[in-house]
Structures are given as C-alpha cells and as structure tokens.
Amino acid sequence: MASTAIRASSPPPSGPRPIRRLQESVINRIAAGEIIHRPASALKELIENSLDAGATSVKVTVKDGGMKLLQIQDNGCGIRKDDLPILAERFTTSKLSTFSDLKRLTTYGFRGEALASISYVSNLTVVTKTKTDTCAWKACYSDGALTPAKAGTTADPKPCAGNDGTTITVENLFYNTPTRLSALRGSSEEYARIVDVVSKYAIHNPHVSFTCKKLGTPSPDVSTPSSSTTVQAIRLLYGQTLAKELLHVTISSTDKKGANTSNLPDQQADDEDEDDDMGEDSEAWSAEAHFTNASYQAKKMTLLLFINHRLVESSRIKRALEAVYNGILAKGASPFVYLSLQIDPRSVDVNVHPTKKEVHFLNEDAIIERIADVIQQALIGQSQSRVFEYQVKKPLFISYAAISNEKDRLYSYQKVRTSLKDRTLDSMFQVAHPSQRPSVDEVPDGSALPAMTQVPVPKVKEIKESQCFLKSIKALRAGVAKARHNQLGEILAKHTFVGIVDVPRCLSLVQHGTRLYLLNHGALATELFYQLGLRQFGNFSRIRLDPPPDLRTLVALAVDAEEGVAQNGLKPDDVVDRIVGILIGRREMLQEYFSLGISEKGLVETLPMLLRDYTPNLDKLPLFLMRLGPQVDWTAEQPCFDTFLRELAFFYVPEPLLDDPIDEDSDGQTKDTHKATLWQIQHVLFPAMARYLVPPKTLLDRDVVQVADLPELYRVFERC
C-alpha cells in the first residue's frame, strides 16, 4: 500500500508550467456560475428582461423549486426573428453600443450575459412574437447557440402559435454542473426564494401584474393586479397587519436647495458656492420609503432596496436603517422597509457585480445619512406609544449564580413601558436650541468674550478615529479600551433618557430595563470629551472666535479671579507672563495636534471642536487657558498629550461657572443660556455618550448609582 501511495504522488514541477488558453466551453461554464447561483437568480434576470420589454403582465410557473422547470411569460414587445440566432450568445445586447452608454443606462440588463449563462447550465426554450409578426417563433438553445428541438430537424427558429410577448422556459437547471445542483437547498426553500424575488418586484412595479405558482396547482402563491399602488401591493403580499403600520416619506436632494445661508460663516458659504459650481444636477437624487412604525415588530428585518429600479443589496444602508430603529424598537425586534432610490445615471456605477447585486454611487455617505435622518424624524414624530414586554434573565451587577433557571411566566413588574413623547421630566417645557444662545457672554468686570462661529465640517454624524502613528497616542487609546466596563457600557449604550435633576450638580436620570439610575453627567462628560479628543487627535475641526480675543487678557482675568495662583513669591503679572510664554512658545504644536490657533500677536483665533452641535461654555475659556500653564506636563510627550486633553475635557463639561440659581428674577439672557444647556445635555451629550463613551469601572464608585428597581418597588408595595 505504501508503494502505491508513493507512485500516486506526483513530483514537484522542475520548471514553470505552460500557460494555455481555456476552451470556450470552459470559459462560458465558469461565467455562467458567476451569474446564475440558483433558480431565484435566474428568475431575477428573466423578470428584468420582461420589465425592460415593457411588459404589464408577468406570469411565473415553477416545478421542483425551479430545478425541473422555471417558466416566465410576459406580454412585452417580444424579440425579432432575425435576432433569435444570437439571442443566447455572450455579450449580445440591445442596451449598449459604446462603453460611454453605461453613464446613461436606465435599463436592467446591459451586458448580454443572462440568457447566455442560463443556456450553459440548462435546456432553454424561447417562444416570442412581436406585434408586427403574423405568428410566434420558437427557438431552443444549448451552450449559447441554437439547437434542434428534435433529432433530425434543423436548429432554425420554427413558427408556432403564440401571443404577443415572450415565454422563456428553463428546464433541468444545473443538469451539467452536479456540484452546484447538490449544493442547492430543498425544492421548498428554493421556491420560497423565487416567491420572495417575485414579491419584491411586484411591490416595486405595482403597475405590472405578477403571478407565481407551482406547476399543476390551481391557485397562485403570488397574485397582484396591474394599476395598483405600492401600499396595496404590500398589503396583498405581506398582510394587513404590516400594511396598517406603514409610514411613508419622500426625500430628494432639492429639499436642501434654497436653504438660508446668510447666517453661515464666510468660509462655509464659499464652500457651498463651490459645490453649486461643480455641477449639482449630475448629483441629483430622490428617494421614496415605506416603512413600519414603532408598533410593528418582526423577528427579522425585511429590506426591499431598489436603486434606479434595480433590486440590490447594501450593507451600509441596512446598517444605517438598523441604527435608526435600535433606539425605537425593543431588543430583538426588526422592521420592514421598502426604499426606492433614484440617482442620476451619471453618478452610478452599475458594473461592479456580475449579478448586478450591488451598485456604487457618488455621495453615498451623505445620501444615506439624509435618508436615515428623515426616516428617524418620521418615526419620532408619530404619536403612538409602545409597550415592550420582556423577561429580565441576566440583571446587571447581580451574581449569575443567583439567577434562577426556572422558566416563570411574565410578571407585571418585568414589563417596561416607554413613550416617544412623554418619557422625560421636561417634556412639558419648551427648550431652546443652542442656535438661540446669545452671541456675546458678559463677564463680571464688564468686558465681553467673543462671539463664536463654527468652521465648516463634513455633514456626517460619525466621528471617525484619526490615523495616528505616535506611540504615545496609541498607548493612551489602548488604555481607554482596556479600562472598559462592559455592563456599564451596556447601560449607557441602551439607556432611555428620563430627565435632568440638578444642573449645577450635574445630575441626571436614565432608565435601563427595569432600573432607574442617577448619573453624574459632568463626570461622564469629562471622560467622553477626553476620549473624543483622543479619537480625533491631530484631525480636529475648529471653532473660530470672531473677533479673536487677546490671550494675555483672558489669562489675566482667570489669574485675578483664582485665589492662590501667585506662589513662590511671584506676582500675578509674573504668573501671566509665564503662562502666556509657554502657550506662545508651543503654539505651532498646539495648532498642529489640537487645532488651538494662537497668532504671533497672541490672539486666540480657533479652538478644537470635539462634538458637532455642542457649544462649550465660553465663560470658562479664561480658566481653561490659565490652567494650561501649571496643569499640563510639558516635559514629556505622553503625559503632555494626556494632561492637555484632560484640561480640554474639563473646559467642555456642561457645568456653570458659578452656582447661581435660575429663578424668576434672572435676566432673559441667563434663562436662554440655561435652556440651551439643557437642550445640549439631553439631545447632544447623552446620545454621544451612548455612541462613543467607553466607560471605565471608576465611574461606578460614585458617578453611577441605581436609585430604583421595578421588582423591588413591587415588593415594597406588597408589604404596604
């Protein structure tokens, strides 16, 4: 046996093997495998051909999940008899003549590979008739060429009876590729995939009648009338329960046109003017979406995505929509979304996938973000409240050994009710947007801090981590990840904001599951802004101060107000000189790494922006600049970066400079500033914590306290 094994093994080649041209039949068989994966993918190509032909009726008949028989009949324009000899050859199409035609493509098919690929792996028969023909013509194909229908006859198309349109019959699919055939699922699952494809095209084309049934069965599994609407098609195919929970929105690129840009900084207005000059018409787009509201919950997300009427998949769009629903639906629940996106053909590359399963287009991130925002606004705007019921099997901060494995019924104290509108403490009060904040903040001595404008930033919500090769920054980032507390991270990531309890003491309430937590949002914000500074190191957006204040004046204000600053026999002026000298001497480094712009004349021109739509309290700017002198370790790289980012985080924390109460006697400017702070904490700070904060365990010591637990409250009520 050993000698046989030795003889069977071939020795390694002594030199390079010769390169040979593959046979045409092998090339075609390989190409067919890339396009025709299963019966449903073959049907998708055939449906698209029917729709390209202008059909208003499409009938599909299936046997054994499409492996024995897959037939599609339409009433489209048909195929000319003269074109039948090359119908199933590769790269024969009526859609393209030059490569530049791809830029203006509005049809489904264009490469001319669908029928060719099907003919390589099945027995293909075509019966077609145009309106001008007196009879229909029947042709059989094998390996891309005409073949006789019966032995002893010619391969030429034969006249036969038939209606206007085309009937394509695919028999014995994958008969010559047994590996592909054996890899398919059972006939029931393959038929379910076929029904899914037909249903999706029926919803997107409500003006076309679709029918799909198994061979020999009297009633179809899919049947939609022509001249219906999208909602009617969804109701027929997915049921009345889903259809009654649908919301509808339309979005387009023109929605943003005509926006008032008079309040924008000069640089931002210039950038928008440049965008207009770049040919905005070629980047025009529109979208229509039908999606379920918060009352509908399914186990699996259903996404029907059409881009320029082409059924495609997009993991980026799917993730964006899932993110929208994550904060609205209960854990484990999923929505139904139908999205039709129309983009100028010049902005779309359709030739990136053999089966046209994916497409690429310009401004993809901005378009996806805009669609997700509109859908989210529609969901939040609905007035219906929801009741989520679930059983808490793994409560946080409780030993898993104490959890019973007994499957008890769902009790009332394990139910959580959340409402979209009435779930916050201040829901009955009007809260101002930060844009209403006064442009000038008065300081105690009567001088004024500068107004602040934001340098334009990309219109995206995601804060990406900057690319940095400094070992010190890598070490600091690694330390943040290592210190993460998973259970606290889950609370913050999936919390429901309840309300702000005390602004001066930075206390807020959040709900997670059946528990209520009191948070020191000041401590959490300090850690958040420190981590955001690490995340964007060397790539900060900027906040422009207009007019730029004098550095020495600001530092002097803080030194005069701070007790005990002058030490070791130094006078206040000496302290100011030292701090200003340190910052001026390192202004290039501060500009490069932190976007803290200080001019040669000592004017503070820009500050680093850590979080979009968040405005730090400029009353704290003098104190921030003053502390950069003694509190930052300027002697070593890593301690310098760490301490500077800590000071920057303290500057950004939404806490008042003075603990003055807000009452009826307060002036209007103070009240507006207070309202703006409340708005930022709820609508900007807490969502940013849920998304970006990697909480360390140290926050559990005193900054996160559980104040109520629904099961415990029930026990108290029972004793009463």
N, C-alpha and C positions, 0 to 999 in steps of 0.2 A: 504493500500500500504506500510505503514511503517513497519508493522509487517512482511509482505512478504520479505521486504529487509533485515530485521534482521535475519529471518530464512535462507535466502540465503547466508549470510556471514558465513564463517567457522571460528571457534575459532582458535587461535594460537596453534600450537602443544605443548603438555605438555612435550615432550622429543624429542631427535633426531630421525629423520626418518630413516627407514632401508635402506641400500644400496642394490640395486638389479642389476643383470646383464641384460643389454638391450637385447632384442630379436635380432636375427641375421638379420632379415629383416629391423629392425630399424637402426642397425649399417650400413648396406650396403646402405640404402637410405641416411643417413647422409653423408657417404663417397662420394657418387655419387654427392651430392650437392656441395662438395668442388672442384670437378674436372670439372664437366660439368655445366658451368654457363649459357650458351646459345648455340644455334646451331653452331655458329662460333667456340666456344671452343671444341665442339665435333668433328667438321671437322678438326681442327688443330691436334688432337690426331690421327685421321684416316689418314691424309696426312703423318704424321710422320711414321706411321706403313707402309704405302706404300713405302716410301723412304727407310726405313730400309730393306724392302724386295727386294730392288734393282730395283724398277720399273723405266722404262724410259717413261712411259705414264700414266698420271693420269687424269681421267675424273670425273667431279663432276656434279650431277644433283640435282636441288633443287625445292621444291614446298612450297609455302606459307612461304618463308623465312627460310625453313628448319624445320619448326614445323610439317608439314604434311609428308614431305619426304626429306631425305638427303641421297643421294647415291654417293658412290665413287668407281670407278672401276680402277684397275691397272693391269699391266702386269708383276708383280713381281714374286717371286719364289713360291708363294702360301703357303698353310697350309696343313700339312699332315692330312689324315683322322683320324689317331689314336689320334691326338691332339685336334680334334674338341670337344670331350665331356668336356674338362676342359678349352676350349678357353676363356670363359667368366667368369670363376671363378676369385676371387680376388687373387692377388699375384701369378699368374701363368705367367711365362716369360721365354723366351729363352735367355735373355741377361745376367742374373746373376746366379751364383751358390753360391758364398760367399760374405760377406759384403766387403771384400777387392777388389772385382771386380769393385766397384764404382770408385776406383782410376785409373782404366784403361778404363773407359767407353767411347766409341766412337759412340754409337747409340743414337737415340732419346728417345725411350722408354726403361724402365728397371724395373718398379715396377709392371707391370701387372695389372693396375687398369683401364685403359681406356675403353676397351670393357666391363669389368665388370660393370663399372659405367654407361655406356650407356645402358646396358641391364636392369638396375634397374629402368630407367626412360623412357623407350621406348620399342617398338617392334623391335627386332634386328634379321636380317636375313643375313647369310653369305653363299656365293657361292664361292668355291675355287677349284683350280686344280693345281697340280704340274706337272712338265714336264714328270715325270715317270707314272703318273696316266693315265688310259685309258679314264676316264670320270671325270666330275666335281662332287662335293658333296655339297649338300645344307643342312644347319642346321639353326634352329630357336631357339632363346634364350629369356628367361624371368627370371629376378632376378638372373642372373648369371648361370642358368642351362638350359640344352636342354629342349625344349618344343615341343609338336606335332604341325606340321604346320596346320593340320586339326583335328577336333574332331574325335575320334575313331581310330587314327593312332598312331604309336609309335613315340617316340621322337628321335630315332636314325637318324643320317645323311642319306639323300636319294641321290642316284645317279641322275644326271641330265646332260644336255648338257651345255658346257661352255668352255671358252678359258683359256689358262694358265694365272694364276694370281688370284686375289681375288676381288670379288664385295661385298661390305658391304652396306646394306640398313637399314636405321634407319627411322622408321615410328612412327607417333604420339608421338613426343618428349614431355616429361613432362606431359603426359596424367594423371599420378597418383600423380603429385605434382601441383595442381591448383594454388597455391600461386606463384610458380616460373613461371608458364605459364602466369599468368596475369601480372607479373612484366616485361615481355619482351616488347620491342617496337613493332611497326607495322612490318608487313612482309617485307615491302620495306627497312626499316632500318636494319633489321636482315640480309636481303640478301646482303645489301651493306657491312656489316661486313664480310660476307662469301667471297665476291669478294675481299675484302682487304686482307684476310688471304691467299687466293689462289694467289693473285698477288705478295705478299711478298715472298712466297715460290717459285714462278716461277722465280723471279729475282735472288734469291739465288741459284737456281738449273737450270741454263739455258740449261743444257744437258738433262733435262726432259721436255717432252711435257705436258702442263697443259691446261685443258679445263674446263670451268664452265659456265653453262647455266641453265635457268629456264625450268622446265618440260613443254613440248609442244611448246616451241619456236624453230624456225628453226636455228637461228644463236646464237652462244655463246657470252657471255659478256666478257669472258677471253679466249684467244686462243694464245698459244705460241708454236713454233716448237721446236723440240729437236735439239741438236747440235748447239745452238745459243750462243751468248755471253751475258755477263751481260748488256752491253750498249744497245745491240739490244733488250733485254727483257725490259729494262727501256723505250726505245723508243716506243715499242709496247704498253706498259701498261700505261705510263704516258705522252706520247706525244712527238712530235718532238721538240716543244718549250723548254721543260725542258732538253731533251737529248743533244741539241746543246750547252747548257750552263754548261755541266758537266766537272768537273776536276777529275783527278784520281791520287791517291798516294798509295804507299805500304810502310809499316813500319814494322820493326822487332827488336827484342832485339839484334840481331847481328850487327845492324847498329852502336852500340856504341863500339863493340869489336874492338880491335886494335887501340883505341884512344891513342894518345901520352900522357903519364902521367909523362914525365920527368920534366915538369915544375910545378907539383903539390907539395904541402908541403909533408914532410915525413910522417906525420900522415895520410894525405888523401891517399897517395899511399898505406900505410899499410892497411887502411880500405878497399881499393879496392881489395888488395890481399886476405884479409879475405873473401870478397864476392865471389871471384873466388873459394875459398876452400869450400864454402858452397853448392856446387852442382848447378852450374848455369844452367846446362842442364835441370833440372827439372823446371826451371823458364823461359824457352824459350817461346817466343810468336811471332806472326806475325799478321799483320792486312792489310786489303785492304779496301779502301774507294773510293766511287764515290759520289761527292757532287757538288752542284751548285755553280757557281761563283757569284760575286757581282752584275752581271747584272740580275740575276733571283730573283724575289721577289714574295713570296706567302703569303697569309694571315695566314696560319697555318703551323707550322713546320712538315715535314714528316721525320720520323726517322725509318729506317729499320735496326735493330740491330740483328746480329746473332753472338753468341758466341759458338764456336765449332759446327757450323751449326744448332744451336738451336735458334729459334726465341724467344727473351727475351726482357725485358724492363729494363732500368737502368736510374733512375732519375739523378744519378751522372754524367753519360756520357752525358745525354741530357743537363744538366745544363752547362757542360764544353763546349759543342758544341755551345750552345746558347751564351755563353760568347765570343766565338771566333767571331761569326757573329755580336754581338752587336755593335762592333766598325766599322763594314764594311757596313752593310745594314742600310737602313733608319728605323726610328722608326716604329714599327708595321709590318715590313716585316720579313719573315721567309724563311729558306732554305729547300732544300731536301738533305738528307744524307742517303746513304747506307753504312753501316760499317759491315764488316765481320772480326771477331777477332778469331784467332786460338791460344789456350793456351794448354800447356801440361796438359793432363787429371789429372795428379797427383797434379796439382795446383788448380784444380777447384772442388768446392763442388756443385754438381747439385741437391742435395736432400734437398733444403731449401724451396721449394714452392710446394704445391700439384699439380699445373698445370705446373710445370717446367717453370713458368713465369719469375723467377729470378734465378740467379746463383751467387755464391761468388767465388772469386779467389784471389790468392796471389798477392801482389804488385799492388793492384788495383789503388791506387793514382798515382804511378809512371807511370803506363801504360797509364792511361787516360791523364795525363799531356803530355806524349810524343806524343800521337796521336793528341791531340789538338794543340800542337806546330807545328807539321808537316803540319796539315791542314791550320793553320794560315799562315805559310810561303808560302804555295802554293797559298792561296788567295791574299796575299800581293804581290806576285811575278807576278801576271797577269798584263798585260799591259793595259787592258781596263779601261777606266774611266766611271764614272757613273753620272747621273743627277737625283737628288732627288727633287721631287716637292711635296710641302705640303702647306697648308694654316695656317698661324700663327693665332690661335684663342685666345691664352692666353699669350701675351708677358709679359716677366718678368719686374718687377718694374713699372708696369703701373696699375692704378686702374681698377679693374674689371668692375666698373660702366661705364668706358669709352669704353668698348668693345661692338661693335655693334652686335646684334643678327642676322643681315641680312646675308643671305647666298649669298655672292657675288661670282662671278666667280674667278678663279685663275689668278692673275695678274703676270706679269713678275718679279716684284720686290719681289714677295713672293717665288721665286724659288731659290734653293741653289744648286750650282754645286761644288762637291768635287772630286778631282782626287787622285788616290792612289800614284802617283809618283811626281806630280808637284804642290803640295799644300803647300810647306814650302819655307821659304825665302832662305835657304841654300841648296836647293835641287840640285843646280849646282856645289856644292863644296864637295870635299872629306873630310869626317870627320873620325877621328881616334877613334878606340875602346879604352876604358880605359886600356886594357891589354898592349897597346903600350906606356903607360906612363912610364917615366924613373923610375928606382928603387931607385934612390938617389936624393933627393932635396937639393940643396945648399942654405945655409942661409947667411945673409950679412957678417958675420965675418969669413966666410971660412969654418966653421965646417959643418958637414953633418948630416941630420936627417936619421934615419934608414930606410932600405927597409922594405916593408910590405908584409906579406903573410896572406892569409885568412885561418882560421881554418875551416875544412870541416863542411858544414851544409847540412841538408836534401835537396835533389834536388826537392824541391817543391816551387812554387811561392807564395802560400798563406801564409800570415803571421798571424798565429793564436794568439788569445789573451791568454796570460798565465793565469793560475789559481792562484789567489792570494786572501788570506783571511785577509789581512791588511785593516783596516777600512780607513786608510789614502789614499791608492791607490784606493779603491772603491769610495771614495768621489771625488777624482780627475777625475776618469773616468766618474762618473756621471755628474760632472761639464762640461766636454767636450761635452757629449751628450746633455745636457740641453742648451748649448750655440749655438747649430747648427742653421745655417740659411739655410732654405730649398731651396730657389731659387738660392742662390749662390752655394749650393751643387749640384744642377742640372746642373748649368753651368760647373762646374769643372768635374763632372762625365761624361758629354756627350760632352765635348769640342773637337774641332779639332785644333791641334797644327799648328800654322802658322809660327812662327819663333822667334828667339831671337833678340831683338832690340839693347840692350846695356848690355854687360856682366858686366862691373864694377858697373853699377847702378841696375843690376838685373831686367831688364825689358824685357818682352816677350809679344807676341801677340797670342791670341787664338780666335777661331770662335765658336759661339754657335748660331745655327739657322741662322737668317739674320743679326746678330750683331757681331761686332768685339770689343774685349776687350783688354786693355793694363793692364798686371798684373805685380806686383812686385813679381817675383817668389822667391826672397830672403825671403820676409815676409811670403809667403805661405809655403816655405820650412821649415822655423823656426817652424811654427805651425805643419806641417806634421811630422817633426822629433821629436818634443815634444810628439805628440800623438803616434808615433811609439815606443818611449821609454816607455810611459805608457802601451801600448799594450803588450810589451814584458818584462815588469818588472819582474826581477828575473829569466828570461829564455833567456838571450841574447846569440846569437852566438858571437864568439870572433874574433878579428883581432889581429894576432900575430906580434909583432915587432921583427925583426931579423936583426942585434943584438939589444937587448933591451937597450934603452938609459938611461942615468942617470937622475933621477928625478930632483935632485938639479941643474944640468947643464941646463936643459930645463927651469926650473922656473927662474933661474938667467938670462938667455937670455931674457925672457919676462920682468923681472923687470928692466933690464938695458935699454930696448927699450921703456918702458912705462914711460911717464912723469907723475910726481905727485904721484907715488906709495908710496914713502917713506914719511910718515907723522908722526905727533906726536913725532918728534924728533928721529924716528927710521931710522937707516941706511939701505941701500939696502940689506946688508948681514943679518940684523935682520929680515927684511921682508921675505927674502928667507927662513930663519930658521923657522919662524912661519908657513909659508905655507907648507913647507916640513914636519914639525912636525905634522900638522893637518892631512895631507894625509897619512903619515906613521902610525899614531895612529889609523886611521879608515880604514886601508887597507883591513881588513877582511870583514867589511861591504861593502866596495866598490866592492870587489871581488864577494861576495855572491849575491848582489842585481843588480849590474851593469856590472859585468864581467870586471871591471877595475883592472887588475892584477899588483900589485906593490910588488916586492920581499922585503925580510927583509933588503937586501943591498941597497934598494932604486932604483931598476931598474924597469922601466915601461915595463912590458912584454906583456900585452894584453890590447886592447881597445874594448868597446862594438860595435858590428856591428848592425846597425839599419835597413839597407836596402841592400839586396843582389844585387850584381853587381854595387854598388855605392861605390866609394872610396873618403873619405873626404880628404881635402887639408891638408897634414901633415905640411905645413908651419905654420898652425895655432895651432899646438899641444902645443908649449910652452905657448902661450897666454891662451889656454884652461886650462892647468894645473895651471897656475898662478891665474886665475880668480876663481878657485875652493876654494881658501882660503877666500878672502873677500866677494865674491858674493853669496856663498851658506850659508843658515841659518842652522848651525849645532846644534842649541839649541832645536829644536822640530822636531818630525817625519815628519808630513805632509809638513811643509814649507821646510824641508831639501830635501825631495824627489822632490818637485815641482821645487825648485831653481836649484838643480843639473841637472834635465832633461832639464831645460831651457838652462843652460850653455852647455850641451851636444848638444842640437839642434843648438845653435849658432856655435859650432865647425863644425857641419855637413853642414851648409849652403854653397852652391857653390858660394862663393864670393871671389875675390882675396884679398890677404893680403895687397897688395899695389896697388894703382890705376895707374899702369904703362901701357901705351898704347901698343898694339901689332901692330908693323909695320914691314916693310921690314928689318929694322936694328936689329930686335930682333933675338936672337940666336935660333938654331933649337930646343933645349930642351924647351924653353919657348913657342914656337909655338906648339910643340907637346902637352904640358900640356894644352894649351888653347883649342886645338882641342878636347882633351879628356874631358875637362869641358863641352864644347858644346854638345858632344855626350851624356854625362851623364844627362844633363838637359833635352834634348829632349826625349831620349829613356828610361830613368830610372826614372827621377824625376817626369815628368808630368804624365806618366802612373800610378805611385804610388799615386800621388795626386788624380787622377780620381778614384782610387780604395779605398784608405784608409782615405783621408783627410775629417774630419768633420769640415767644415769651420765655424768660429764664425762670428757674424754680424760685429765685429770690423774691419774686413778686408775690408769692403765696404767703410770705411771712406776715405782711400787714396790709398789702395793697389790694388783695382779692379776698373777700370774706363772704361766705354763704350766710344769708340772713333769713331765708325761708325755704322750706321744702314741703311740697304739697302733701305727700303722705304723712309727714309729721304733723301738719296742721289738721288733717283729718282726725288723727289720734287725739289732739287737743280738744277738738270739737266733740268727739265721742265722750271724753271724760266730763265735759261740761253738760 
